[in-house]
Amino acid sequence: MKNIKDIVALRFVQLVLVWTVCALTFQMTMLTLMFVNPELETKIGNEIMWKIDGTFKNDSNNIWYKAPTK
């Protein structure tokens, strides 16, 4: 049982580290785009925010969108 707990804990730590590396890579990409191509950086940021922001829930691309029922 202890071995299984150790494996689960190790996998969780690995998942957190992979998530952190992905987040830092995305952050560095956006930081680079801020200087190289600010319009693309703004477009990417807007697309992400519009997809998850509840303000735009009437857009079918939003995760909060509910299709109208007939």
C-alpha positions in Angstrom: 0.0 0.0 0.0 2.9 2.4 0.8 4.3 1.7 -2.6 1.1 2.7 -4.4 0.9 5.9 -2.3 4.5 6.8 -3.3 3.7 6.2 -7.0 0.6 8.3 -6.8 2.5 11.1 -5.0 5.3 10.9 -7.6 2.9 11.1 -10.5 1.1 14.1 -9.0 4.4 15.9 -8.5 5.4 15.1 -12.1 2.0 16.4 -13.3 2.5 19.7 -11.4 6.0 20.1 -12.9 4.8 19.4 -16.4 2.0 21.9 -16.0 4.4 24.5 -14.6 6.8 24.0 -17.5 3.9 24.4 -20.0 2.7 27.5 -18.3 6.2 29.1 -18.2 6.7 28.2 -21.9 3.4 29.9 -22.8 4.3 32.9 -20.7 7.7 33.2 -22.4 6.0 32.9 -25.8 3.5 35.7 -25.0 6.3 37.8 -23.6 8.3 37.4 -26.8 5.3 38.2 -28.9 4.7 41.3 -26.9 7.9 42.7 -28.4 7.9 41.0 -31.8 4.3 41.1 -32.8 2.0 42.9 -30.4 -1.1 42.5 -32.6 -0.8 38.7 -32.5 -0.3 38.7 -28.8 -3.4 40.8 -28.3 -5.4 38.6 -30.7 -4.3 35.4 -28.8 -5.1 37.0 -25.4 -8.5 38.1 -26.6 -9.4 34.7 -28.0 -8.5 33.0 -24.7 -10.4 35.5 -22.6 -13.4 35.5 -24.8 -13.6 31.7 -24.7 -13.6 31.5 -20.9 -15.1 34.8 -19.9 -18.8 34.6 -18.9 -19.4 38.1 -20.4 -19.4 36.5 -23.9 -21.6 33.5 -23.1 -23.9 34.3 -26.0 -21.0 33.3 -28.4 -21.1 29.7 -29.4 -17.3 29.4 -29.0 -17.6 30.3 -25.3 -17.4 27.4 -22.7 -20.4 28.9 -20.9 -22.6 29.0 -24.0 -26.0 27.3 -23.8 -27.7 26.6 -27.0 -31.2 28.1 -27.1 -34.0 25.5 -26.7 -36.9 25.5 -29.1 
